[in-house]
Amino acid sequence: MEALLCREIGDPTVPLSSSSPIVLSHSHPVPELNSPTSVRVRVWATSVNFANYLQLLGQYQEKPSPICPGIRLFRRRGVCGERVSDLELGTRFFVPNGCDLVAAAALPVAFGTSHMALVHRAQLKAGQVLLVLGAAGGVGLSAVQIGKICGAIVIAVARRLTGVDVLYDPVGGKAMKDSMKLLKWGAKILVIGFASGEVPVIPANIALVKNWTIHGLYWGSYKIHDPRVLEDSLKELLSWLSKNLITIHISHSYRLSEANLAFAAIKDRKAIGKVMVVMETNTQPMSKF
């Protein structure tokens, strides 16, 4: 089968070749079913995220080796272990009928992060003021939409605003520092990431005096520590998608053989929304923003 492999840490934006850090293998071994409850899936599409880019540069918190870059994908059931009884060959797993397949693949990381942060952790309420940093990115756009569904007053650019109830920050750096001046007493800070490359310092003495609650949100860790919450979150998001309550913005779509261009779009901050890789064998038109 085809697979994008990371052979060594390096710049994933260089053209794919025998000497590039990532290579496209056309003969990667098909994974074996290692238990009676295993399921092998056919990948339709996968999202490319800033975390993937950092991981290939060796700058991410987790450094598995070797890896196949990619976090979340849309899948169809391929082959199942003998104890798997609730899926049939060709099943669209998790995705309601009528949902665009590429859009469904773009949903989990960005919308999953924002849903977990705003609904589960911050428990965002109608009428509260939500300030979203980096609102043009994948997680930022999703946070804006989820904030509106929750009935919050959503602000993407703040200049002389005060009285912010919830700060959603995937950027860090100076943007976080400046935004802390806008937070009201009892506000909640959601630390999502550091797209600026700078990890901010949140003064504990100010957090104490103003009774701030600071939430760190690493979405992927829920798969290990609280998978039921993760599953419930994704089910609600897919329900919203099927009802057209949320819109998946996809600005760039590439084939697997163009993966370096996908990473370049991430590196060069060209994406407004999501960057996707669609498998070569699929013929469905690629979504565009």
N, C-alpha and C positions, 0 to 999 in steps of 0.2 A: 504494500500500500504506500501512498505518498505521505510524507511527513516532513515538517520543517524542524530541523535539528540544530541545537546550539552545540557546537564542538568546543568552543572556547569563549571566554569573556572578551567582548570587544564591541565595536560599533555595528549595530545591526542594520544601519542605513546604507552600507556600501553594497554595490551590486553583488548578487549571489554568484559565487564561483567556488572552485575547489579550495581556495585559500581564505574565503570569507568566514567570519565567526559563525554565521548561520548558513546552513546548506539545505537544499531541497533534495530529499532522498525519494527515489521512485521505487525503491525495493525494501522499504522498512518492514520488518517482520510484523505480521498481523498478530495483535495481542491474543494470548491464549486465555480461555476462561479458567481462572485459578480456584474457583469454588462453585458449588452447586447453585449459589445465589448470584453469580456474576452475570452481567449483561454486557455484550459488545454492541456498540452503537455505530451507526453511519453518520458521520459529521456532515452537516449541510453548510454551516457557516460558523465563524467565531469572531469575537470582538478582539481588537488590539487596544490595549490600555497603557497608560503611562507607567503602571506597575511592571508590565512586561518589558518595556523599554529600559527601565532602571535595572530590572533583573538581569537582562542581557549585558548591561554595562558593569554588573557586579556591584551595584549601588543600592540594591533592595535589601530589606531586613532578612528575607529568606533567600538562601543561595543554594538551591538544589542543583545537583550535577549528575549526569547530563539532563537536559530538559527539552521538551517540546513546547515552545512558547505558546501562550494562549491560556485564558482563564475560563471563559464560559462559552458555550456553544449551543446551537439548536441540534437536536439529535432525533434520529429514528431508530427504533429497535432493530438490531441486526441478528445476533445470535444470543441465546440465553442459556444459563445453566439449568439443570434438570429440575431444580426446586423453584424456579421462577414460573409462576402460574397466572399472573395477572396482566401479562403483556403478550401481544401477538406480533408476529413478524410485520414490520412496517408501521408500528404504532408511533404516533407523534407524542413523544413523552412530555408531559406537563403543558403542552401548548394547545389551547383551544382551537377547534376548527374555525377557519376563517381568518386567523391571524397570519400576517405576512411572516414567512419563515426567517428571513434575514432580520427583520425587526425584532422577532422573538429572541434571536441570538444576541441582539444588541442590548436587550433589556437587563439581564441579571446583575452585572457588576455595578453599573451606574445607578440604575433605579433601585437595585437591591440595597446598595449602600445608603442612598438617600432615604428610602423607606425605613430601613432599620434605624437610621439616625434620628429622623424626624418623628416617626410614628411610635417606634418601640422605645427609644432612649429618651428623647426630649419630650415625648408625649405632647406634641404641638397642638394647640387649641385654636378654635376659631376666634378671630379678633386679635390674636397675638401678632407682634411684629417680627418677621423673619428677615434677617439680612443674609444674603447669599453672596459669597465671594467667588470669583471665577465662574460667573453665571453662563459664559459662552461654552464652557467645556462640557464633557459628557455628564459628570456628576452634578455640575452646577445647573445645567438645563433641567435635569431630572428633579433636583431639589426645588426649583421654581415651580414646576408642575405639581409636585406632591404637596408643596406648601399651599398652593391654591385649592387643591382638593380638600385639604384640612380646614380651609376657611381662613387661613392666616393672611395678614397684610404682607405681601412679599416685595422686598426691595433688593435690587441687584446692584445699584450704585448709590452709595450714601455720601453726602457732602456735609451738610450741617444738621443731619438727623440726630436725634437722641431718643432714648426710650426703647431700644431694641431688646426684645424678649429672648430671641434665639439667634445665635451667630453660627452659620454653617460655613466652615472654612477648609477647603481643599487646597489653599494657596500657601498659607503661612507667611513668614517674613514680615516685611513692612506693612502689608495689607492687614495682617492680624493685629499688629501693634496699633495701627491707626484705628481699627474697628473697635478695639477694647474701650476706647473713649466714648463710644456711642451706646454702650450696654447699660441697661437700667439695673437697679438693685434686684437681686434674685434671678438674674439672667442665666441662660444656659449656653455654654460654648461647646460646639461639636467640632472636634479635631479630626478632620477627614484625611488630610494629606499635606504635602509640602511641594506643590508644583513650582513654587518660586525657587526651590533649592535651598531655602533657609528655614531651619527649624526655629520657630518663635519661642520666646521666653514669656511665660505667663506669671507675673508676680504673685506669689502665694499670699502676700500680705493684703494685696488689693482684692484678691478673690475672697479672702476671709472677711474683710470689712464690708464688701458689697454682696456677700452671700451668693457668689456665683457657683454654679455647678459645672464642672468641666468633664465632658465625656470624650474619651478616646474611642474611635470606631474603626476596628479592623474587620471588615465584612467577612473575609475568608475564614477567620478563626471560628465563626459560628458553626461552620461545617463540622468542627471537631468538638466544640464545647456546648453548643446548644442547637443541634440540627433541626429540631422541631420548630423553633422560632424562625429559622431560615426558610424552611419549607412553607410555613404559613405565610411568611412575607411574600415569597415568590408567587404563591397561589393568588394572593390578593392583587398583586401587580398584574398578573396575567388576566385576571378577571377585569381589571380596569382597562387593560389593553383591548380585550375583546369587546368592551363597551365604548371604545373610543374616548375614554376619559383621559388617557395620556397618549402622547405622540412621540414616537421614537425618531429623533433627528439623526440621520446618517449623512455625513458630508462627504465621505470617501469610502469607496468599495474597491477591493483589489482581489486578484486571483492569488493562489498560494505561491505561484512563481514570481509574484510581484511583492512579496512580503517586505522586502527592504524599502519599497516606496511607502508602504503602510507605516512602517516605523519612522520614516522621514517625515510623514505628515504629523506624527506625534511630536517628534523632536522639534520641528519648525513651527509648532503651534498653529498649524493650518486648519485644524479640525474645529468645526462648530457642531458639537454633538459627538457622534461616534465614528470610529474608523473600523471597517469590517474587512475580513478576509472570507471570500466565498470559494468553496471548493471547485476545482477545475471541472469536475464531472457534472455539476449542476447547471441546468439550463434556464432556471428562473431568472428574469431580469433583476439586476441589482438595484436596490433602493437608493434613492438620492434625496438629499435635503432640499 
